[in-house]
């Protein structure tokens, strides 16, 4: 649970960096003459700090409902995550409202808890997003094909509608306190049917809920429990419950977890190392897809992953990772010394000596690791009585 004082601290921090960020990043307002909606639609597009200077870089795109007023907190959070290596830089496309209830609800509402007879334009609005807005962004900006759809309340409802009705469109879905009670719970029922009918869905879904009325909470809980029990393989599901956070604040409360769990950090965490080298390759393939460029693990990252396995005495897998590290960095002395360490701890002293000798051949006296390599060489020769 996110306690009230923690949320206050979060909002204070983000409000400060959000105002500064507005000066640092580039915002552009664009108007699209939508033939599908028969009206002009305005979007606010926020470009990353590096966009103008790094002209070869392509970026993932977050399509955020409810316009630029919802942009500041998510922008600030994403910037912090990028600075820590936990997320790529992104382009944010904030879609301004004209008739919010019409556009963000997939069905007409007959539930007395909402405006009876209102809504139902969600699919037409998604046609605009898919067939007019996304092509416009793709043609006008340097983007790659990793797109996220984010919204709150009835915006979260439309995100869930897209999740089940257009699974090809977005690679990530973020629904803050989605109004799944709308229109006799039609969207909730269709999402439940969808997740029960597909065996695999390579996608990401984040949902949260705040201090809603009991009847609304029951509808949300029914949906979240069903998705957990029937989750398709490859679907990454993240759920948060904020019992003390009001409905209007669930975007602020959930932004960190939503994006921190969506985007993979550049440094692979130990918990992701479930299948040796294979899991490393899979992990960095996903990182590359999210960032739109080929990303390889840094040399020191691979060594640290292997060191962790050595501590667990999983020598065979550790040695495989050390060798993979050398394959990627054949001129790096530290990579060979890492393998020497793995062999030494496994009591394969001859193999260890061979590798540390290679490390010494690649290093110069005075290099940061030279004395370590030399000490290991001396120790191994003594153990081998050479």
KEBADREN-544826 format. One line per 4 residues: number of its first residue (from 1); for each residue x, y, z of C-alpha. Coordinates in pm, 1 decimal, padded with zeros to 6 digits. Layout:
# KEBADREN-544826
NUM	X:Y:Z | ...
END
This chain:
# KEBADREN-544826
1	00000.0:00000.0:00000.0 | 00119.8:00350.3:-00077.7 | 00063.5:00547.7:00243.0 | -00066.4:00902.9:00227.1
5	00258.3:01060.3:00341.4 | 00453.1:00866.3:00080.3 | 00216.7:00986.0:-00190.4 | 00261.3:01342.8:-00067.2
9	00637.8:01314.4:-00093.4 | 00607.2:01164.0:-00441.3 | 00384.1:01445.5:-00562.9 | 00610.4:01711.1:-00412.6
13	00913.8:01568.4:-00588.5 | 00738.7:01524.0:-00918.9 | 00577.3:01866.0:-00916.3 | 00919.9:02023.5:-00874.5
17	01093.6:01825.9:-01145.4 | 00788.1:01842.7:-01369.9 | 00796.8:02223.0:-01388.6 | 01168.6:02221.7:-01462.0
21	01122.2:01949.2:-01718.4 | 00876.5:02158.0:-01914.2 | 01160.9:02397.2:-01998.5 | 01403.8:02118.9:-02082.0
25	01189.0:01912.3:-02310.3 | 01023.9:02013.2:-02631.8 | 00646.0:02034.7:-02653.2 | 00465.8:02080.4:-02981.2
29	00096.2:02129.4:-03044.3 | -00040.8:01974.4:-03361.0 | -00390.8:01979.0:-03509.0 | -00515.4:01688.0:-03718.4
33	-00815.8:01720.2:-03944.6 | -00984.9:01388.1:-03872.5 | -01202.9:01257.7:-04151.9 | -01311.4:00965.6:-03935.9
37	-01434.0:01187.5:-03651.0 | -01534.1:01473.5:-03880.5 | -01361.3:01729.2:-03659.5 | -01023.0:01877.6:-03583.4
41	-00829.1:01704.4:-03306.4 | -00541.9:01855.0:-03113.2 | -00250.0:01662.2:-02967.2 | 00037.8:01781.3:-02752.2
45	00360.3:01604.7:-02839.7 | 00651.2:01603.6:-02598.7 | 00987.9:01512.8:-02744.0 | 01283.4:01379.4:-02542.0
49	01572.6:01606.6:-02449.0 | 01798.8:01430.0:-02697.6 | 01557.7:01441.0:-02991.7 | 01700.4:01740.6:-03179.1
53	02066.5:01650.1:-03130.5 | 02056.7:01271.0:-03160.1 | 01917.7:01260.6:-03512.0 | 01971.4:00886.4:-03563.2
57	01777.0:00782.2:-03254.5 | 01425.2:00641.6:-03273.5 | 01193.2:00640.2:-02974.4 | 00898.1:00445.8:-02832.6
61	00571.1:00637.2:-02806.2 | 00324.9:00668.8:-02520.3 | -00025.1:00770.3:-02627.8 | -00182.8:00936.9:-02324.3
65	-00552.2:01011.8:-02299.6 | -00691.7:01327.8:-02135.4 | -00443.3:01569.6:-02285.1 | -00137.0:01750.4:-02163.3
69	-00271.5:01807.3:-01810.3 | -00199.9:01437.8:-01750.2 | 00150.0:01462.1:-01895.1 | 00360.0:01630.0:-01624.9
73	00380.2:01353.1:-01365.3 | 00433.7:01072.3:-01613.8 | 00690.9:01279.3:-01801.2 | 00885.5:01355.5:-01485.1
77	00872.7:00993.5:-01372.1 | 00987.2:00863.9:-01710.6 | 01272.0:01115.2:-01713.2 | 01390.3:00993.8:-01372.7
81	01369.7:00632.6:-01487.3 | 01569.4:00717.3:-01799.6 | 01839.7:00889.5:-01596.0 | 01877.7:00574.6:-01385.8
85	01896.9:00345.4:-01690.4 | 01556.6:00195.6:-01610.2 | 01366.0:00322.2:-01914.7 | 01436.6:00459.6:-02260.9
89	01364.4:00816.5:-02358.3 | 01012.6:00833.2:-02500.1 | 00785.8:01051.3:-02707.6 | 00458.3:01129.8:-02531.8
93	00151.6:01206.3:-02742.7 | -00120.7:01358.1:-02524.7 | -00460.8:01354.1:-02692.9 | -00674.7:01654.7:-02604.0
97	-01046.4:01601.3:-02542.3 | -01341.4:01738.7:-02734.0 | -01621.5:01512.9:-02607.9 | -01453.7:01294.7:-02345.5
101	-01751.1:01075.4:-02256.0 | -01837.4:01007.8:-02619.5 | -01482.8:00918.2:-02723.1 | -01350.1:00722.4:-02426.4
105	-01640.2:00484.0:-02370.3 | -01691.1:00185.4:-02603.1 | -02063.1:00140.8:-02528.0 | -02363.1:00354.6:-02439.3
109	-02419.4:00369.0:-02064.4 | -02743.7:00262.0:-01898.7 | -02602.0:00233.9:-01546.4 | -02753.9:00501.5:-01319.1
113	-02411.3:00557.4:-01161.3 | -02315.2:00742.3:-01479.3 | -02480.0:00961.5:-01742.8 | -02754.8:00741.2:-01884.2
117	-02761.5:00730.4:-02263.2 | -02414.7:00882.8:-02299.7 | -02102.4:00740.8:-02463.6 | -02047.9:00469.0:-02716.8
121	-01793.8:00631.9:-02948.8 | -01489.8:00441.1:-02827.6 | -01437.6:00229.2:-03138.2 | -01473.4:00527.1:-03370.0
125	-01219.1:00713.2:-03158.8 | -00982.9:00413.8:-03168.2 | -01019.7:00414.5:-03546.9 | -00893.5:00772.8:-03538.9
129	-00600.9:00671.4:-03317.2 | -00508.6:00370.1:-03529.0 | -00572.0:00501.1:-03880.2 | -00500.0:00873.4:-03852.6
133	-00306.8:00968.6:-03538.8 | -00050.7:00687.1:-03527.4 | 00030.6:00716.9:-03900.7 | 00069.7:01093.0:-03855.5
137	00312.0:01043.8:-03564.8 | 00501.0:00771.2:-03753.1 | 00547.2:00998.0:-04055.2 | 00631.8:01313.8:-03861.1
141	00867.6:01186.1:-03589.8 | 01145.1:00933.3:-03543.0 | 00964.5:00647.8:-03374.7 | 00989.3:00270.5:-03367.0
145	00716.1:00014.9:-03321.7 | 00681.3:00006.6:-02944.4 | 00365.6:00187.7:-02843.5 | 00193.4:00226.6:-02506.7
149	-00168.2:00328.9:-02442.9 | -00237.8:00501.0:-02111.6 | -00551.4:00641.6:-01953.5 | -00744.2:00690.5:-01630.6
153	-01106.0:00628.1:-01529.3 | -01305.7:00607.8:-01854.6 | -00969.0:00658.1:-02025.1 | -00859.3:00339.0:-01850.1
157	-01181.8:00178.4:-01970.1 | -01088.1:00257.3:-02331.0 | -00737.4:00121.9:-02271.6 | -00891.5:-00209.5:-02162.6
161	-01123.9:-00205.4:-02461.4 | -00823.7:-00165.6:-02692.4 | -00642.0:-00437.7:-02497.7 | -00900.0:-00699.7:-02593.8
165	-01038.6:-00563.4:-02922.1 | -00715.5:-00449.8:-03094.9 | -00437.0:-00659.8:-02944.2 | -00209.2:-00575.9:-03238.4
169	-00213.8:-00201.2:-03179.9 | -00017.1:-00141.0:-02856.6 | 00259.0:-00334.3:-02685.8 | 00174.3:-00189.4:-02344.8
173	-00154.8:-00094.2:-02176.9 | -00184.6:00120.1:-01862.1 | -00529.3:00159.3:-01705.1 | -00544.0:00372.6:-01392.2
177	-00860.6:00302.1:-01192.2 | -01054.5:00193.3:-01503.8 | -01429.1:00255.1:-01493.7 | -01515.7:-00108.7:-01564.0
181	-01861.0:-00064.4:-01411.6 | -01963.7:00138.2:-01720.1 | -02258.5:00019.2:-01928.2 | -02349.3:-00294.6:-01735.5
185	-01981.2:-00394.4:-01713.6 | -01963.5:-00473.9:-02085.6 | -01590.7:-00409.1:-02121.2 | -01513.6:-00610.4:-01808.9
189	-01702.6:-00907.8:-01949.4 | -01525.2:-00885.3:-02284.8 | -01180.8:-00860.2:-02123.8 | -01255.3:-01167.8:-01913.6
193	-01369.1:-01355.8:-02223.3 | -01059.5:-01247.3:-02414.6 | -00800.0:-01354.3:-02156.2 | -00978.2:-01686.9:-02116.7
197	-00974.0:-01753.9:-02491.0 | -00609.2:-01679.5:-02580.9 | -00324.5:-01899.7:-02466.6 | -00047.3:-01651.0:-02538.3
201	-00041.9:-01270.7:-02550.1 | 00297.8:-01102.0:-02563.5 | 00196.5:-00773.7:-02405.6 | 00195.3:-00568.5:-02085.4
205	-00103.2:-00469.8:-01872.3 | -00096.8:-00243.6:-01568.1 | -00412.3:-00174.5:-01366.7 | -00470.3:-00010.1:-01032.7
209	-00758.3:00089.7:-00810.8 | -00803.9:00352.1:-00542.4 | -01057.6:00416.1:-00269.1 | -01361.4:00354.6:-00489.5
213	-01715.8:00296.2:-00373.8 | -01774.1:-00063.5:-00267.8 | -01991.4:-00154.4:-00567.0 | -01732.1:-00021.6:-00813.5
217	-01452.5:-00193.4:-00624.6 | -01629.9:-00527.4:-00648.8 | -01646.8:-00499.6:-01028.2 | -01277.7:-00414.9:-01053.0
221	-01178.9:-00692.8:-00810.6 | -01378.5:-00945.8:-01008.5 | -01190.0:-00847.3:-01324.9 | -00843.6:-00839.5:-01167.7
225	-00889.4:-01179.1:-01000.1 | -01010.0:-01332.0:-01325.3 | -00711.8:-01198.1:-01521.4 | -00469.6:-01329.3:-01259.7
229	-00624.6:-01675.7:-01269.5 | -00650.2:-01692.6:-01649.8 | -00348.1:-01486.7:-01753.2 | -00221.1:-01582.2:-02099.7
233	00142.6:-01681.5:-02121.7 | 00379.4:-01395.9:-02207.8 | 00137.6:-01136.6:-02070.0 | 00314.0:-00930.6:-01805.8
237	00047.3:-00828.1:-01555.7 | 00100.3:-00571.7:-01280.1 | -00177.4:-00478.0:-01035.3 | -00175.2:-00217.2:-00760.0
241	-00430.1:-00143.3:-00489.0 | -00423.2:00196.5:-00316.4 | -00694.1:00182.8:-00053.7 | -00622.8:00534.3:00075.9
245	-00581.7:00706.8:-00260.1 | -00883.5:00878.6:-00416.5 | -00995.0:00798.0:-00769.3 | -00849.2:01114.9:-00922.0
249	-00502.7:01047.7:-00777.2 | -00446.6:00689.8:-00892.5 | -00247.2:00807.1:-01195.7 | -00001.7:00983.4:-00967.3
253	00010.8:00689.9:-00728.3 | 00067.6:00433.5:-01001.0 | 00297.2:00607.3:-01250.5 | 00620.8:00475.6:-01101.7
257	00513.6:00112.4:-01084.2 | 00346.0:00129.6:-01424.0 | 00656.5:00240.7:-01610.1 | 00919.7:00085.2:-01386.7
261	00768.1:-00257.8:-01451.3 | 00690.8:-00192.7:-01818.2 | 01040.2:-00091.5:-01927.1 | 01335.4:-00320.6:-01867.6
265	01650.5:-00164.6:-01718.9 | 01976.9:-00173.1:-01910.0 | 02133.1:-00367.0:-01623.0 | 01973.6:-00709.9:-01614.9
269	01864.3:-00793.9:-01257.9 | 01970.6:-01121.5:-01101.0 | 01609.2:-01234.0:-01066.7 | 01577.1:-01238.4:-01447.5
273	01861.7:-01489.9:-01476.4 | 01650.1:-01803.3:-01483.4 | 01807.4:-01999.4:-01767.6 | 02171.6:-01901.2:-01802.6
277	02290.8:-01746.8:-02129.1 | 01955.8:-01812.3:-02293.7 | 01774.6:-01587.9:-02047.5 | 02035.8:-01315.1:-02099.0
281	01981.4:-01322.8:-02474.9 | 01603.7:-01319.9:-02430.0 | 01623.2:-01030.2:-02184.6 | 01834.0:-00807.9:-02409.3
285	01623.2:-00893.4:-02712.2 | 01326.1:-00748.7:-02522.1 | 01530.7:-00445.9:-02416.8 | 01626.1:-00393.9:-02781.6
289	01264.0:-00412.8:-02893.9 | 01162.6:-00155.4:-02634.2 | 01444.9:00082.5:-02728.2 | 01437.4:00036.1:-03102.7
293	01805.4:-00050.5:-03135.2 | 02027.1:-00349.4:-03067.6 | 02133.3:-00347.7:-02703.2 | 02405.1:-00579.2:-02573.5
297	02480.3:-00628.1:-02203.4 | 02782.1:-00438.5:-02081.3 | 03087.1:-00648.2:-01996.7 | 03070.7:-00576.5:-01625.5
301	02701.1:-00666.5:-01613.3 | 02770.5:-01016.5:-01743.4 | 03054.3:-01062.1:-01495.2 | 02832.8:-00956.1:-01205.9
305	02560.8:-01199.6:-01311.3 | 02815.5:-01480.4:-01326.5 | 02972.9:-01378.4:-00993.4 | 02631.1:-01417.6:-00832.6
309	02607.5:-01773.3:-00962.3 | 02958.1:-01854.8:-00837.5 | 02848.7:-01747.0:-00489.6 | 02565.8:-02000.5:-00519.9
313	02818.8:-02259.7:-00642.6 | 02633.6:-02287.1:-00973.1 | 02970.0:-02316.7:-01144.6 | 02860.4:-02471.0:-01473.7
317	02614.8:-02193.0:-01558.5 | 02850.4:-01925.3:-01426.1 | 03131.0:-02049.7:-01651.3 | 02895.0:-02049.7:-01951.0
321	02814.9:-01684.0:-01883.5 | 03181.8:-01593.6:-01837.6 | 03252.0:-01756.6:-02176.9 | 02962.6:-01568.4:-02335.2
325	03111.3:-01249.3:-02195.7 | 03443.4:-01327.8:-02365.7 | 03262.9:-01399.7:-02692.5 | 03112.3:-01050.7:-02680.3
329	03426.8:-00878.9:-02549.1 | 03727.2:-01080.3:-02678.2 | 03974.4:-00796.5:-02614.1 | 03865.4:-00722.7:-02258.2
333	04108.0:-00843.8:-01990.4 | 03842.8:-00830.1:-01715.9 | 03628.3:-01079.1:-01907.8 | 03909.2:-01337.0:-01908.0
337	03986.4:-01269.9:-01543.5 | 03619.4:-01328.7:-01463.2 | 03636.4:-01670.0:-01626.8 | 03961.4:-01737.5:-01439.6
341	03780.7:-01656.9:-01114.3 | 03498.2:-01896.4:-01203.0 | 03740.5:-02176.4:-01282.2 | 03940.6:-02109.3:-00966.7
345	03633.0:-02125.3:-00744.4 | 03535.1:-02450.4:-00918.5 | 03886.4:-02577.8:-00841.4 | 03974.1:-02607.0:-01209.2
349	04311.0:-02445.2:-01152.2 | 04477.6:-02525.1:-01486.4 | 04188.4:-02369.3:-01677.3 | 04193.5:-02070.9:-01442.6
353	04565.1:-02014.4:-01502.8 | 04516.5:-02028.4:-01878.2 | 04252.1:-01755.8:-01863.3 | 04437.4:-01524.5:-01628.9
357	04743.6:-01551.1:-01850.7 | 04530.1:-01422.8:-02138.4 | 04407.0:-01138.8:-01917.7 | 04766.7:-01041.7:-01841.2
361	04856.8:-01051.9:-02211.0 | 04581.4:-00797.8:-02280.3 | 04664.0:-00569.6:-01988.7 | 04942.8:-00326.9:-01921.6
365	05121.9:-00279.9:-01594.4 | 04948.5:00004.2:-01416.2 | 04603.1:-00084.3:-01545.7 | 04338.1:-00099.7:-01273.4
369	04311.6:-00478.3:-01281.0 | 04671.5:-00569.9:-01352.6 | 04772.4:-00635.2:-00991.3 | 04462.3:-00852.0:-00939.7
373	04549.5:-01061.2:-01244.4 | 04910.4:-01094.1:-01129.9 | 04809.6:-01203.5:-00781.2 | 04573.8:-01464.3:-00925.1
377	04847.7:-01593.5:-01155.8 | 05090.4:-01627.0:-00864.3 | 04833.4:-01801.9:-00646.1 | 04736.8:-02046.9:-00919.8
381	05098.3:-02133.6:-00999.2 | 05151.1:-02208.4:-00632.9 | 04842.9:-02430.3:-00620.8 | 04963.8:-02614.5:-00930.3
385	05318.2:-02626.5:-00791.6 | 05460.2:-02460.0:-01099.8
END
